[in-house]
Amino acid sequence: MRVRVVAVGKLRDRGLEALCEEFRARAAAFFPVAVDELRSLAALRKHLEEPGIVHVLLDERGWQPDTRALADWFDNLRADGARALHLYLGDADGFDDADRARAARVLSLSRLTLPHRLARLVVLEQIYRVASLLAGHPYHRE
């Protein structure tokens, strides 16, 4: 399964960009992972119309799994034949009800409010952690 993080806006912090790339590369050792930076929420919404992709919005109102539950969900997607999973980070105004209705799932990284650049790092780290769990690597909490 190919995973793509689609975000509105560019990272302007080189240190944060390096950390994001580190986790993207680590996860890519297990399955293809890419990051797309778009200029606007309108451009992101066009991606939500693409068929054959599991579309997931990152939004504070979403499902809040622990890492193991997220890994199980990824595994179920793969078992069901999903070929592509896109995780979307919107702009500062977030997503509206129509966006949430079009997504296969709405996922929340935390109850805390996170700046978008930090949310990007967290989602990439979690993709890496999920990938390593699915590859059979031990999880420090088990």
A tleap script that builds the chain and sets N, CA, C and O, in Angstrom:
source leaprc.protein.ff14SB
mol = sequence {
  NMET ARG VAL ARG VAL VAL ALA VAL GLY LYS
  LEU ARG ASP ARG GLY LEU GLU ALA LEU CYS
  GLU GLU PHE ARG ALA ARG ALA ALA ALA PHE
  PHE PRO VAL ALA VAL ASP GLU LEU ARG SER
  LEU ALA ALA LEU ARG LYS HIE LEU GLU GLU
  PRO GLY ILE VAL HIE VAL LEU LEU ASP GLU
  ARG GLY TRP GLN PRO ASP THR ARG ALA LEU
  ALA ASP TRP PHE ASP ASN LEU ARG ALA ASP
  GLY ALA ARG ALA LEU HIE LEU TYR LEU GLY
  ASP ALA ASP GLY PHE ASP ASP ALA ASP ARG
  ALA ARG ALA ALA ARG VAL LEU SER LEU SER
  ARG LEU THR LEU PRO HIE ARG LEU ALA ARG
  LEU VAL VAL LEU GLU GLN ILE TYR ARG VAL
  ALA SER LEU LEU ALA GLY HIE PRO TYR HIE
  ARG CGLU
}
set mol.1.N position { 0.847 -1.178 0.000 }
set mol.1.CA position { 0.000 0.000 0.000 }
set mol.1.C position { 0.893 1.241 0.000 }
set mol.1.O position { 1.819 1.357 0.803 }
set mol.2.N position { 0.601 2.151 -0.901 }
set mol.2.CA position { 1.327 3.419 -0.976 }
set mol.2.C position { 0.664 4.427 -0.033 }
set mol.2.O position { -0.562 4.524 0.019 }
set mol.3.N position { 1.469 5.159 0.696 }
set mol.3.CA position { 0.963 6.169 1.629 }
set mol.3.C position { 1.475 7.532 1.184 }
set mol.3.O position { 2.649 7.691 0.851 }
set mol.4.N position { 0.584 8.501 1.186 }
set mol.4.CA position { 0.946 9.862 0.795 }
set mol.4.C position { 0.365 10.830 1.828 }
set mol.4.O position { -0.817 10.758 2.163 }
set mol.5.N position { 1.199 11.725 2.321 }
set mol.5.CA position { 0.756 12.816 3.184 }
set mol.5.C position { 0.627 14.034 2.284 }
set mol.5.O position { 1.593 14.442 1.639 }
set mol.6.N position { -0.565 14.613 2.242 }
set mol.6.CA position { -0.845 15.767 1.390 }
set mol.6.C position { -1.135 16.947 2.318 }
set mol.6.O position { -2.088 16.914 3.096 }
set mol.7.N position { -0.308 17.984 2.230 }
set mol.7.CA position { -0.415 19.106 3.159 }
set mol.7.C position { -0.529 20.426 2.411 }
set mol.7.O position { 0.080 20.617 1.359 }
set mol.8.N position { -1.317 21.326 2.972 }
set mol.8.CA position { -1.386 22.687 2.447 }
set mol.8.C position { -0.237 23.466 3.078 }
set mol.8.O position { -0.116 23.530 4.301 }
set mol.9.N position { 0.597 24.054 2.238 }
set mol.9.CA position { 1.703 24.876 2.723 }
set mol.9.C position { 3.032 24.144 2.741 }
set mol.9.O position { 3.096 22.915 2.756 }
set mol.10.N position { 4.084 24.939 2.739 }
set mol.10.CA position { 5.448 24.413 2.768 }
set mol.10.C position { 6.021 24.557 4.169 }
set mol.10.O position { 5.687 25.487 4.904 }
set mol.11.N position { 6.889 23.620 4.523 }
set mol.11.CA position { 7.647 23.771 5.764 }
set mol.11.C position { 8.747 24.787 5.514 }
set mol.11.O position { 9.422 24.733 4.487 }
set mol.12.N position { 8.931 25.700 6.433 }
set mol.12.CA position { 9.960 26.713 6.261 }
set mol.12.C position { 11.088 26.553 7.282 }
set mol.12.O position { 12.046 27.327 7.286 }
set mol.13.N position { 10.970 25.576 8.119 }
set mol.13.CA position { 11.964 25.313 9.154 }
set mol.13.C position { 12.808 24.114 8.713 }
set mol.13.O position { 12.297 22.998 8.610 }
set mol.14.N position { 14.091 24.344 8.454 }
set mol.14.CA position { 14.952 23.266 7.938 }
set mol.14.C position { 15.104 22.118 8.930 }
set mol.14.O position { 15.182 20.958 8.527 }
set mol.15.N position { 15.147 22.431 10.209 }
set mol.15.CA position { 15.268 21.377 11.214 }
set mol.15.C position { 14.046 20.478 11.225 }
set mol.15.O position { 14.166 19.254 11.271 }
set mol.16.N position { 12.879 21.082 11.184 }
set mol.16.CA position { 11.636 20.315 11.150 }
set mol.16.C position { 11.512 19.550 9.840 }
set mol.16.O position { 11.054 18.407 9.819 }
set mol.17.N position { 11.919 20.179 8.760 }
set mol.17.CA position { 11.894 19.510 7.455 }
set mol.17.C position { 12.796 18.276 7.467 }
set mol.17.O position { 12.436 17.239 6.910 }
set mol.18.N position { 13.957 18.382 8.096 }
set mol.18.CA position { 14.881 17.245 8.183 }
set mol.18.C position { 14.281 16.111 9.009 }
set mol.18.O position { 14.422 14.942 8.649 }
set mol.19.N position { 13.615 16.444 10.108 }
set mol.19.CA position { 12.964 15.411 10.922 }
set mol.19.C position { 11.841 14.727 10.153 }
set mol.19.O position { 11.701 13.505 10.206 }
set mol.20.N position { 11.045 15.511 9.442 }
set mol.20.CA position { 9.968 14.928 8.631 }
set mol.20.C position { 10.547 13.978 7.592 }
set mol.20.O position { 10.028 12.879 7.393 }
set mol.21.N position { 11.612 14.394 6.936 }
set mol.21.CA position { 12.238 13.542 5.918 }
set mol.21.C position { 12.831 12.286 6.543 }
set mol.21.O position { 12.792 11.215 5.939 }
set mol.22.N position { 13.378 12.409 7.742 }
set mol.22.CA position { 13.929 11.234 8.422 }
set mol.22.C position { 12.844 10.180 8.650 }
set mol.22.O position { 13.055 9.003 8.355 }
set mol.23.N position { 11.699 10.588 9.168 }
set mol.23.CA position { 10.628 9.618 9.424 }
set mol.23.C position { 9.992 9.121 8.128 }
set mol.23.O position { 9.584 7.963 8.048 }
set mol.24.N position { 9.903 9.979 7.117 }
set mol.24.CA position { 9.382 9.523 5.826 }
set mol.24.C position { 10.288 8.441 5.252 }
set mol.24.O position { 9.813 7.413 4.770 }
set mol.25.N position { 11.598 8.678 5.308 }
set mol.25.CA position { 12.561 7.708 4.778 }
set mol.25.C position { 12.548 6.413 5.585 }
set mol.25.O position { 12.645 5.329 5.010 }
set mol.26.N position { 12.431 6.510 6.895 }
set mol.26.CA position { 12.350 5.297 7.721 }
set mol.26.C position { 11.123 4.469 7.349 }
set mol.26.O position { 11.213 3.252 7.187 }
set mol.27.N position { 9.988 5.131 7.217 }
set mol.27.CA position { 8.756 4.419 6.857 }
set mol.27.C position { 8.853 3.840 5.454 }
set mol.27.O position { 8.328 2.759 5.186 }
set mol.28.N position { 9.525 4.556 4.559 }
set mol.28.CA position { 9.646 4.112 3.168 }
set mol.28.C position { 10.468 2.836 3.036 }
set mol.28.O position { 10.452 2.201 1.982 }
set mol.29.N position { 11.181 2.452 4.080 }
set mol.29.CA position { 11.882 1.170 4.066 }
set mol.29.C position { 10.889 0.007 4.101 }
set mol.29.O position { 11.235 -1.118 3.742 }
set mol.30.N position { 9.661 0.281 4.532 }
set mol.30.CA position { 8.639 -0.762 4.661 }
set mol.30.C position { 7.590 -0.703 3.556 }
set mol.30.O position { 7.151 -1.741 3.062 }
set mol.31.N position { 7.187 0.498 3.169 }
set mol.31.CA position { 6.271 0.683 2.040 }
set mol.31.C position { 6.434 2.102 1.525 }
set mol.31.O position { 6.913 2.971 2.254 }
set mol.32.N position { 6.041 2.356 0.265 }
set mol.32.CA position { 6.260 3.688 -0.317 }
set mol.32.C position { 5.518 4.788 0.449 }
set mol.32.O position { 4.320 4.677 0.712 }
set mol.33.N position { 6.242 5.841 0.798 }
set mol.33.CA position { 5.665 6.986 1.505 }
set mol.33.C position { 6.147 8.259 0.807 }
set mol.33.O position { 7.339 8.420 0.545 }
set mol.34.N position { 5.213 9.157 0.511 }
set mol.34.CA position { 5.549 10.421 -0.141 }
set mol.34.C position { 4.847 11.564 0.577 }
set mol.34.O position { 3.866 11.356 1.292 }
set mol.35.N position { 5.356 12.761 0.378 }
set mol.35.CA position { 4.742 13.975 0.922 }
set mol.35.C position { 4.537 14.947 -0.235 }
set mol.35.O position { 5.461 15.216 -1.003 }
set mol.36.N position { 3.320 15.470 -0.353 }
set mol.36.CA position { 3.003 16.503 -1.340 }
set mol.36.C position { 2.639 17.779 -0.605 }
set mol.36.O position { 1.875 17.750 0.360 }
set mol.37.N position { 3.185 18.897 -1.058 }
set mol.37.CA position { 2.844 20.206 -0.506 }
set mol.37.C position { 2.038 20.965 -1.544 }
set mol.37.O position { 2.490 21.155 -2.673 }
set mol.38.N position { 0.852 21.394 -1.165 }
set mol.38.CA position { -0.035 22.120 -2.069 }
set mol.38.C position { -0.168 23.563 -1.611 }
set mol.38.O position { 0.072 23.886 -0.448 }
set mol.39.N position { -0.554 24.426 -2.546 }
set mol.39.CA position { -0.674 25.854 -2.234 }
set mol.39.C position { -1.975 26.224 -1.538 }
set mol.39.O position { -2.034 27.228 -0.828 }
set mol.40.N position { -3.020 25.420 -1.734 }
set mol.40.CA position { -4.316 25.849 -1.211 }
set mol.40.C position { -5.192 24.661 -0.833 }
set mol.40.O position { -4.970 23.531 -1.268 }
set mol.41.N position { -6.184 24.952 -0.017 }
set mol.41.CA position { -7.173 23.942 0.346 }
set mol.41.C position { -7.983 23.538 -0.880 }
set mol.41.O position { -8.410 22.388 -0.984 }
set mol.42.N position { -8.200 24.462 -1.807 }
set mol.42.CA position { -8.925 24.132 -3.041 }
set mol.42.C position { -8.175 23.057 -3.828 }
set mol.42.O position { -8.797 22.142 -4.368 }
set mol.43.N position { -6.864 23.158 -3.896 }
set mol.43.CA position { -6.062 22.142 -4.588 }
set mol.43.C position { -6.147 20.808 -3.861 }
set mol.43.O position { -6.210 19.754 -4.493 }
set mol.44.N position { -6.150 20.855 -2.536 }
set mol.44.CA position { -6.276 19.625 -1.753 }
set mol.44.C position { -7.625 18.962 -2.006 }
set mol.44.O position { -7.708 17.740 -2.129 }
set mol.45.N position { -8.670 19.759 -2.083 }
set mol.45.CA position { -10.015 19.205 -2.302 }
set mol.45.C position { -10.110 18.442 -3.621 }
set mol.45.O position { -10.879 17.487 -3.724 }
set mol.46.N position { -9.352 18.841 -4.614 }
set mol.46.CA position { -9.340 18.103 -5.886 }
set mol.46.C position { -8.811 16.686 -5.682 }
set mol.46.O position { -9.270 15.747 -6.332 }
set mol.47.N position { -7.848 16.537 -4.781 }
set mol.47.CA position { -7.313 15.205 -4.484 }
set mol.47.C position { -8.386 14.307 -3.868 }
set mol.47.O position { -8.389 13.098 -4.098 }
set mol.48.N position { -9.287 14.885 -3.097 }
set mol.48.CA position { -10.341 14.101 -2.444 }
set mol.48.C position { -11.291 13.450 -3.444 }
set mol.48.O position { -12.053 12.551 -3.088 }
set mol.49.N position { -11.243 13.900 -4.684 }
set mol.49.CA position { -12.118 13.355 -5.719 }
set mol.49.C position { -11.489 12.170 -6.451 }
set mol.49.O position { -12.164 11.511 -7.242 }
set mol.50.N position { -10.217 11.891 -6.204 }
set mol.50.CA position { -9.530 10.810 -6.915 }
set mol.50.C position { -10.080 9.456 -6.474 }
set mol.50.O position { -10.155 9.176 -5.277 }
set mol.51.N position { -10.464 8.614 -7.436 }
set mol.51.CA position { -10.987 7.287 -7.095 }
set mol.51.C position { -9.853 6.311 -6.755 }
set mol.51.O position { -8.696 6.532 -7.113 }
set mol.52.N position { -10.208 5.240 -6.063 }
set mol.52.CA position { -9.258 4.175 -5.779 }
set mol.52.C position { -8.279 4.473 -4.667 }
set mol.52.O position { -7.285 3.764 -4.506 }
set mol.53.N position { -8.547 5.514 -3.898 }
set mol.53.CA position { -7.663 5.928 -2.807 }
set mol.53.C position { -8.484 5.995 -1.523 }
set mol.53.O position { -9.629 6.446 -1.533 }
set mol.54.N position { -7.892 5.543 -0.417 }
set mol.54.CA position { -8.518 5.729 0.890 }
set mol.54.C position { -8.120 7.128 1.356 }
set mol.54.O position { -6.952 7.384 1.651 }
set mol.55.N position { -9.104 8.031 1.420 }
set mol.55.CA position { -8.866 9.430 1.786 }
set mol.55.C position { -9.129 9.617 3.280 }
set mol.55.O position { -10.214 9.304 3.770 }
set mol.56.N position { -8.123 10.132 4.004 }
set mol.56.CA position { -8.226 10.335 5.447 }
set mol.56.C position { -7.877 11.784 5.768 }
set mol.56.O position { -6.788 12.257 5.445 }
set mol.57.N position { -8.810 12.478 6.405 }
set mol.57.CA position { -8.558 13.858 6.831 }
set mol.57.C position { -8.008 13.854 8.248 }
set mol.57.O position { -8.496 13.120 9.106 }
set mol.58.N position { -7.003 14.666 8.490 }
set mol.58.CA position { -6.496 14.869 9.842 }
set mol.58.C position { -7.210 16.088 10.404 }
set mol.58.O position { -7.044 17.209 9.923 }
set mol.59.N position { -8.011 15.839 11.435 }
set mol.59.CA position { -8.909 16.865 11.953 }
set mol.59.C position { -9.144 16.590 13.433 }
set mol.59.O position { -9.238 15.434 13.845 }
set mol.60.N position { -9.239 17.631 14.215 }
set mol.60.CA position { -9.407 17.478 15.665 }
set mol.60.C position { -10.680 16.730 16.053 }
set mol.60.O position { -10.772 16.220 17.170 }
set mol.61.N position { -11.657 16.654 15.162 }
set mol.61.CA position { -12.927 15.991 15.475 }
set mol.61.C position { -12.919 14.497 15.165 }
set mol.61.O position { -13.944 13.827 15.300 }
set mol.62.N position { -11.776 13.978 14.754 }
set mol.62.CA position { -11.730 12.606 14.265 }
set mol.62.C position { -11.478 11.544 15.315 }
set mol.62.O position { -11.368 11.811 16.512 }
set mol.63.N position { -11.393 10.335 14.810 }
set mol.63.CA position { -11.070 9.146 15.591 }
set mol.63.C position { -9.670 9.312 16.179 }
set mol.63.O position { -8.754 9.758 15.489 }
set mol.64.N position { -9.504 8.955 17.454 }
set mol.64.CA position { -8.218 9.103 18.133 }
set mol.64.C position { -7.703 7.734 18.571 }
set mol.64.O position { -7.865 7.356 19.731 }
set mol.65.N position { -7.091 6.996 17.667 }
set mol.65.CA position { -6.595 5.675 18.039 }
set mol.65.C position { -5.261 5.765 18.769 }
set mol.65.O position { -4.558 6.773 18.686 }
set mol.66.N position { -4.923 4.691 19.488 }
set mol.66.CA position { -3.543 4.584 19.942 }
set mol.66.C position { -2.743 3.989 18.782 }
set mol.66.O position { -3.311 3.635 17.750 }
set mol.67.N position { -1.458 3.881 18.950 }
set mol.67.CA position { -0.607 3.435 17.845 }
set mol.67.C position { -0.948 2.022 17.401 }
set mol.67.O position { -0.968 1.747 16.202 }
set mol.68.N position { -1.214 1.132 18.326 }
set mol.68.CA position { -1.554 -0.251 17.979 }
set mol.68.C position { -2.854 -0.290 17.172 }
set mol.68.O position { -2.935 -1.013 16.178 }
set mol.69.N position { -3.862 0.467 17.578 }
set mol.69.CA position { -5.133 0.492 16.831 }
set mol.69.C position { -4.924 1.070 15.434 }
set mol.69.O position { -5.532 0.602 14.471 }
set mol.70.N position { -4.072 2.077 15.318 }
set mol.70.CA position { -3.778 2.646 14.004 }
set mol.70.C position { -3.080 1.606 13.119 }
set mol.70.O position { -3.392 1.485 11.934 }
set mol.71.N position { -2.144 0.864 13.695 }
set mol.71.CA position { -1.458 -0.195 12.943 }
set mol.71.C position { -2.448 -1.271 12.503 }
set mol.71.O position { -2.384 -1.746 11.370 }
set mol.72.N position { -3.352 -1.652 13.384 }
set mol.72.CA position { -4.368 -2.650 13.030 }
set mol.72.C position { -5.242 -2.146 11.887 }
set mol.72.O position { -5.592 -2.909 10.987 }
set mol.73.N position { -5.595 -0.862 11.923 }
set mol.73.CA position { -6.421 -0.298 10.858 }
set mol.73.C position { -5.674 -0.312 9.523 }
set mol.73.O position { -6.239 -0.688 8.496 }
set mol.74.N position { -4.393 0.101 9.542 }
set mol.74.CA position { -3.570 0.032 8.324 }
set mol.74.C position { -3.532 -1.404 7.804 }
set mol.74.O position { -3.687 -1.643 6.606 }
set mol.75.N position { -3.327 -2.349 8.707 }
set mol.75.CA position { -3.240 -3.756 8.311 }
set mol.75.C position { -4.548 -4.228 7.681 }
set mol.75.O position { -4.533 -4.952 6.686 }
set mol.76.N position { -5.671 -3.823 8.253 }
set mol.76.CA position { -6.978 -4.177 7.684 }
set mol.76.C position { -7.161 -3.562 6.300 }
set mol.76.O position { -7.707 -4.206 5.404 }
set mol.77.N position { -6.714 -2.335 6.120 }
set mol.77.CA position { -6.791 -1.709 4.795 }
set mol.77.C position { -6.008 -2.523 3.771 }
set mol.77.O position { -6.493 -2.791 2.672 }
set mol.78.N position { -4.799 -2.910 4.144 }
set mol.78.CA position { -3.979 -3.716 3.225 }
set mol.78.C position { -4.644 -5.048 2.930 }
set mol.78.O position { -4.674 -5.490 1.782 }
set mol.79.N position { -5.179 -5.690 3.964 }
set mol.79.CA position { -5.835 -6.988 3.779 }
set mol.79.C position { -7.062 -6.868 2.880 }
set mol.79.O position { -7.396 -7.797 2.145 }
set mol.80.N position { -7.728 -5.718 2.943 }
set mol.80.CA position { -8.909 -5.481 2.101 }
set mol.80.C position { -8.535 -5.055 0.681 }
set mol.80.O position { -9.411 -4.809 -0.147 }
set mol.81.N position { -7.241 -4.969 0.403 }
set mol.81.CA position { -6.792 -4.663 -0.952 }
set mol.81.C position { -6.565 -3.198 -1.264 }
set mol.81.O position { -6.409 -2.835 -2.430 }
set mol.82.N position { -6.542 -2.339 -0.238 }
set mol.82.CA position { -6.284 -0.913 -0.494 }
set mol.82.C position { -4.891 -0.756 -1.099 }
set mol.82.O position { -3.916 -1.313 -0.595 }
set mol.83.N position { -4.816 -0.003 -2.165 }
set mol.83.CA position { -3.529 0.215 -2.832 }
set mol.83.C position { -2.902 1.547 -2.455 }
set mol.83.O position { -1.683 1.707 -2.521 }
set mol.84.N position { -3.741 2.509 -2.057 }
set mol.84.CA position { -3.222 3.845 -1.743 }
set mol.84.C position { -4.012 4.457 -0.597 }
set mol.84.O position { -5.238 4.362 -0.540 }
set mol.85.N position { -3.284 5.084 0.307 }
set mol.85.CA position { -3.856 5.789 1.450 }
set mol.85.C position { -3.285 7.197 1.430 }
set mol.85.O position { -2.068 7.380 1.444 }
set mol.86.N position { -4.172 8.198 1.396 }
set mol.86.CA position { -3.743 9.593 1.445 }
set mol.86.C position { -4.235 10.207 2.749 }
set mol.86.O position { -5.411 10.100 3.095 }
set mol.87.N position { -3.328 10.847 3.460 }
set mol.87.CA position { -3.629 11.537 4.712 }
set mol.87.C position { -3.481 13.031 4.453 }
set mol.87.O position { -2.434 13.487 3.994 }
set mol.88.N position { -4.534 13.793 4.751 }
set mol.88.CA position { -4.594 15.208 4.376 }
set mol.88.C position { -4.503 16.125 5.589 }
set mol.88.O position { -5.228 15.962 6.571 }
set mol.89.N position { -3.592 17.100 5.496 }
set mol.89.CA position { -3.468 18.180 6.474 }
set mol.89.C position { -3.944 19.457 5.797 }
set mol.89.O position { -3.340 19.907 4.823 }
set mol.90.N position { -5.015 20.039 6.304 }
set mol.90.CA position { -5.588 21.232 5.690 }
set mol.90.C position { -4.834 22.499 6.050 }
set mol.90.O position { -3.710 22.464 6.551 }
set mol.91.N position { -5.491 23.619 5.778 }
set mol.91.CA position { -4.892 24.908 6.115 }
set mol.91.C position { -5.299 25.296 7.538 }
set mol.91.O position { -5.856 24.480 8.273 }
set mol.92.N position { -5.023 26.530 7.916 }
set mol.92.CA position { -5.291 26.979 9.284 }
set mol.92.C position { -6.770 26.924 9.653 }
set mol.92.O position { -7.106 26.800 10.831 }
set mol.93.N position { -7.655 27.015 8.664 }
set mol.93.CA position { -9.090 26.959 8.941 }
set mol.93.C position { -9.621 25.536 9.021 }
set mol.93.O position { -10.769 25.329 9.415 }
set mol.94.N position { -8.818 24.567 8.659 }
set mol.94.CA position { -9.229 23.170 8.751 }
set mol.94.C position { -10.229 22.780 7.676 }
set mol.94.O position { -10.369 23.458 6.659 }
set mol.95.N position { -10.918 21.680 7.920 }
set mol.95.CA position { -11.862 21.121 6.958 }
set mol.95.C position { -13.289 21.445 7.365 }
set mol.95.O position { -13.587 21.629 8.545 }
set mol.96.N position { -14.167 21.511 6.372 }
set mol.96.CA position { -15.578 21.749 6.672 }
set mol.96.C position { -16.334 20.419 6.671 }
set mol.96.O position { -15.762 19.366 6.391 }
set mol.97.N position { -17.627 20.487 6.988 }
set mol.97.CA position { -18.440 19.271 7.073 }
set mol.97.C position { -18.487 18.518 5.750 }
set mol.97.O position { -18.488 17.287 5.739 }
set mol.98.N position { -18.525 19.240 4.638 }
set mol.98.CA position { -18.563 18.588 3.321 }
set mol.98.C position { -17.274 17.806 3.066 }
set mol.98.O position { -17.314 16.710 2.507 }
set mol.99.N position { -16.139 18.363 3.472 }
set mol.99.CA position { -14.863 17.652 3.324 }
set mol.99.C position { -14.881 16.373 4.160 }
set mol.99.O position { -14.520 15.299 3.679 }
set mol.100.N position { -15.305 16.505 5.414 }
set mol.100.CA position { -15.327 15.347 6.307 }
set mol.100.C position { -16.257 14.260 5.776 }
set mol.100.O position { -15.972 13.073 5.934 }
set mol.101.N position { -17.359 14.650 5.151 }
set mol.101.CA position { -18.313 13.676 4.606 }
set mol.101.C position { -17.720 12.920 3.415 }
set mol.101.O position { -18.092 11.772 3.172 }
set mol.102.N position { -16.812 13.540 2.677 }
set mol.102.CA position { -16.214 12.896 1.497 }
set mol.102.C position { -15.079 11.949 1.848 }
set mol.102.O position { -14.694 11.121 1.022 }
set mol.103.N position { -14.543 12.051 3.035 }
set mol.103.CA position { -13.397 11.230 3.430 }
set mol.103.C position { -13.846 9.846 3.903 }
set mol.103.O position { -14.946 9.682 4.431 }
set mol.104.N position { -12.980 8.864 3.702 }
set mol.104.CA position { -13.243 7.515 4.208 }
set mol.104.C position { -13.157 7.499 5.727 }
set mol.104.O position { -13.848 6.725 6.390 }
set mol.105.N position { -12.299 8.366 6.276 }
set mol.105.CA position { -12.123 8.421 7.721 }
set mol.105.C position { -11.589 9.797 8.083 }
set mol.105.O position { -10.888 10.438 7.300 }
set mol.106.N position { -11.934 10.233 9.280 }
set mol.106.CA position { -11.377 11.456 9.849 }
set mol.106.C position { -10.571 11.020 11.068 }
set mol.106.O position { -11.089 10.340 11.954 }
set mol.107.N position { -9.319 11.410 11.105 }
set mol.107.CA position { -8.381 10.964 12.124 }
set mol.107.C position { -7.854 12.167 12.894 }
set mol.107.O position { -7.506 13.188 12.302 }
set mol.108.N position { -7.798 12.042 14.216 }
set mol.108.CA position { -7.226 13.085 15.059 }
set mol.108.C position { -5.925 12.568 15.660 }
set mol.108.O position { -5.876 11.454 16.182 }
set mol.109.N position { -4.890 13.364 15.588 }
set mol.109.CA position { -3.604 12.978 16.163 }
set mol.109.C position { -3.557 13.207 17.665 }
set mol.109.O position { -2.773 12.569 18.368 }
set mol.110.N position { -4.395 14.117 18.164 }
set mol.110.CA position { -4.358 14.470 19.576 }
set mol.110.C position { -5.562 15.344 19.910 }
set mol.110.O position { -6.153 15.971 19.031 }
set mol.111.N position { -5.910 15.375 21.171 }
set mol.111.CA position { -6.918 16.337 21.619 }
set mol.111.C position { -6.326 17.743 21.686 }
set mol.111.O position { -7.052 18.737 21.679 }
set mol.112.N position { -5.017 17.808 21.750 }
set mol.112.CA position { -4.337 19.096 21.790 }
set mol.112.C position { -4.384 19.754 20.420 }
set mol.112.O position { -4.440 19.072 19.396 }
set mol.113.N position { -4.361 21.068 20.407 }
set mol.113.CA position { -4.252 21.795 19.149 }
set mol.113.C position { -2.778 21.815 18.755 }
set mol.113.O position { -1.925 22.276 19.513 }
set mol.114.N position { -2.497 21.304 17.556 }
set mol.114.CA position { -1.120 21.256 17.068 }
set mol.114.C position { -0.961 22.189 15.878 }
set mol.114.O position { -1.847 22.248 15.025 }
set mol.115.N position { 0.150 22.923 15.798 }
set mol.115.CA position { 0.407 23.677 14.576 }
set mol.115.C position { 0.573 22.688 13.419 }
set mol.115.O position { 1.023 21.560 13.621 }
set mol.116.N position { 0.211 23.109 12.221 }
set mol.116.CA position { 0.240 22.201 11.077 }
set mol.116.C position { 1.617 21.602 10.832 }
set mol.116.O position { 1.726 20.433 10.461 }
set mol.117.N position { 2.649 22.375 11.032 }
set mol.117.CA position { 3.992 21.842 10.783 }
set mol.117.C position { 4.341 20.743 11.783 }
set mol.117.O position { 5.024 19.782 11.430 }
set mol.118.N position { 3.883 20.874 13.018 }
set mol.118.CA position { 4.128 19.828 14.006 }
set mol.118.C position { 3.243 18.608 13.728 }
set mol.118.O position { 3.678 17.471 13.911 }
set mol.119.N position { 2.014 18.841 13.291 }
set mol.119.CA position { 1.122 17.731 12.931 }
set mol.119.C position { 1.734 16.901 11.808 }
set mol.119.O position { 1.606 15.676 11.799 }
set mol.120.N position { 2.392 17.555 10.871 }
set mol.120.CA position { 3.031 16.818 9.771 }
set mol.120.C position { 4.115 15.886 10.314 }
set mol.120.O position { 4.212 14.733 9.896 }
set mol.121.N position { 4.923 16.385 11.241 }
set mol.121.CA position { 5.956 15.551 11.847 }
set mol.121.C position { 5.331 14.378 12.599 }
set mol.121.O position { 5.784 13.242 12.464 }
set mol.122.N position { 4.300 14.648 13.383 }
set mol.122.CA position { 3.660 13.590 14.173 }
set mol.122.C position { 3.070 12.519 13.264 }
set mol.122.O position { 3.238 11.330 13.535 }
set mol.123.N position { 2.387 12.908 12.197 }
set mol.123.CA position { 1.785 11.897 11.321 }
set mol.123.C position { 2.866 11.076 10.625 }
set mol.123.O position { 2.693 9.868 10.461 }
set mol.124.N position { 3.957 11.679 10.216 }
set mol.124.CA position { 5.037 10.916 9.582 }
set mol.124.C position { 5.703 9.969 10.576 }
set mol.124.O position { 6.060 8.845 10.222 }
set mol.125.N position { 5.869 10.415 11.809 }
set mol.125.CA position { 6.434 9.528 12.832 }
set mol.125.C position { 5.497 8.352 13.079 }
set mol.125.O position { 5.955 7.218 13.223 }
set mol.126.N position { 4.201 8.605 13.130 }
set mol.126.CA position { 3.245 7.520 13.356 }
set mol.126.C position { 3.184 6.558 12.171 }
set mol.126.O position { 3.012 5.355 12.365 }
set mol.127.N position { 3.322 7.064 10.959 }
set mol.127.CA position { 3.379 6.178 9.789 }
set mol.127.C position { 4.592 5.256 9.915 }
set mol.127.O position { 4.494 4.058 9.651 }
set mol.128.N position { 5.724 5.812 10.314 }
set mol.128.CA position { 6.915 4.983 10.526 }
set mol.128.C position { 6.668 3.939 11.611 }
set mol.128.O position { 7.012 2.769 11.438 }
set mol.129.N position { 6.079 4.353 12.715 }
set mol.129.CA position { 5.845 3.429 13.827 }
set mol.129.C position { 4.891 2.315 13.407 }
set mol.129.O position { 5.114 1.149 13.735 }
set mol.130.N position { 3.833 2.667 12.685 }
set mol.130.CA position { 2.882 1.676 12.168 }
set mol.130.C position { 3.600 0.710 11.229 }
set mol.130.O position { 3.420 -0.504 11.327 }
set mol.131.N position { 4.406 1.243 10.327 }
set mol.131.CA position { 5.126 0.397 9.370 }
set mol.131.C position { 6.040 -0.585 10.083 }
set mol.131.O position { 6.105 -1.758 9.713 }
set mol.132.N position { 6.743 -0.116 11.101 }
set mol.132.CA position { 7.653 -1.008 11.819 }
set mol.132.C position { 6.877 -2.072 12.597 }
set mol.132.O position { 7.316 -3.220 12.671 }
set mol.133.N position { 5.748 -1.712 13.170 }
set mol.133.CA position { 4.906 -2.706 13.850 }
set mol.133.C position { 4.404 -3.761 12.872 }
set mol.133.O position { 4.441 -4.955 13.168 }
set mol.134.N position { 3.939 -3.325 11.713 }
set mol.134.CA position { 3.417 -4.263 10.721 }
set mol.134.C position { 4.514 -5.166 10.166 }
set mol.134.O position { 4.233 -6.262 9.680 }
set mol.135.N position { 5.755 -4.711 10.238 }
set mol.135.CA position { 6.882 -5.528 9.788 }
set mol.135.C position { 7.359 -6.487 10.877 }
set mol.135.O position { 8.305 -7.249 10.673 }
set mol.136.N position { 6.693 -6.443 12.043 }
set mol.136.CA position { 7.030 -7.370 13.113 }
set mol.136.C position { 8.072 -6.883 14.089 }
set mol.136.O position { 8.537 -7.654 14.928 }
set mol.137.N position { 8.451 -5.622 14.000 }
set mol.137.CA position { 9.409 -5.083 14.959 }
set mol.137.C position { 8.713 -4.895 16.306 }
set mol.137.O position { 7.520 -4.596 16.349 }
set mol.138.N position { 9.440 -5.067 17.390 }
set mol.138.CA position { 8.799 -4.946 18.710 }
set mol.138.C position { 8.349 -3.516 18.990 }
set mol.138.O position { 8.945 -2.545 18.523 }
set mol.139.N position { 7.294 -3.428 19.756 }
set mol.139.CA position { 6.752 -2.139 20.171 }
set mol.139.C position { 7.112 -1.952 21.634 }
set mol.139.O position { 6.897 -2.855 22.443 }
set mol.140.N position { 7.646 -0.819 21.979 }
set mol.140.CA position { 8.165 -0.618 23.334 }
set mol.140.C position { 7.095 -0.719 24.417 }
set mol.140.O position { 7.440 -0.880 25.588 }
set mol.141.N position { 5.832 -0.634 24.077 }
set mol.141.CA position { 4.769 -0.686 25.082 }
set mol.141.C position { 4.225 -2.097 25.294 }
set mol.141.O position { 3.351 -2.302 26.136 }
set mol.142.N position { 4.731 -3.059 24.546 }
set mol.142.CA position { 4.213 -4.429 24.687 }
set mol.142.C position { 5.243 -5.335 25.329 }
set mol.142.O position { 4.983 -6.522 25.527 }
savepdb mol mol.pdb
quit
